[in-house]
Amino acid sequence: MVDNVQVNIYSLTGEVLRTQSLPGVFATQFRPDVIQRAVVAEQANKRQPYGSKPGAGIRHSVSTWGKGRGVARVQRLAQGAKGAESPNNVGGRRAFPPRVDKDWSKKVNQKERVLARFSALAATADAEKVKARGHRFNEELTLPVVIEDRLEDVRSTSEVLDVLMSLGLQDDVIRSKDGIRVRAGRGKMRGRRYRMPRSLLIVVSNHDVALVKGARNLPGVEVMNAEGLNSGLLAPGGLPGRLTVFTESALKKVGEW
């Protein structure tokens, strides 16, 4: 445990039940460079390979007319005069298409990956870093926010929202909802039309608790068990200081790392 670093344990109604020392992992040195490298590698390793279909742009018979006919020496359809197949022709193949065998993955040393997770976890206890990410919360709260284990049994979305309102965390959910925008670029045509700011990260003891279904409809809110935490969840986009809520059991498991 970290000396003199105390956090409040809150009830579902927002009352302070008792205080508790944070685990030693929250005293990890802040390393934004390592966090950024781990998050970028995580994003790169999620990329799926893609490439042009074999034969794209070359599915026809072509020939060139040669010299002496007063026209450019480009490949043309064997039955017709239309240019084809060459990259400079409409409907032709691409000069340097993406290849499915390209390796997008990035390697991060195991110790660096662990340090990034611990450092990002420690940043969740720093109110200034949490504010810098744009999160909105009651400044009287101790960070990270720790709630009694009864939170894991909350099933309905309305009940989860009532708990967040009692703690003064509802403004961050509203911020995420109001920040929903149509994505810029071609991604909007590929099933990613909208982008939404990240809101709370709720850490629970197990992945099959009732809260997982109760909180999944809240804008920007994510629920993850303690074992599944990584730098990408704790520092989305490589920017540490995400507003994080722990249950008592989840905080205990984090303390065992």
Beta strands, then each sheet from edge to edge (+ up, - down):
strand 1: 6-10
strand 2: 16-21
strand 3: 62-64
strand 4: 75-77
strand 5: 145-147
strand 6: 181-182
strand 7: 194-195
strand 8: 201-204
strand 9: 222-225
strand 10: 244-247
sheet 1: 2+ 1- 5- 10- 8- 9-
sheet 2: 3+ 4-
sheet 3: 6+ 7-
end
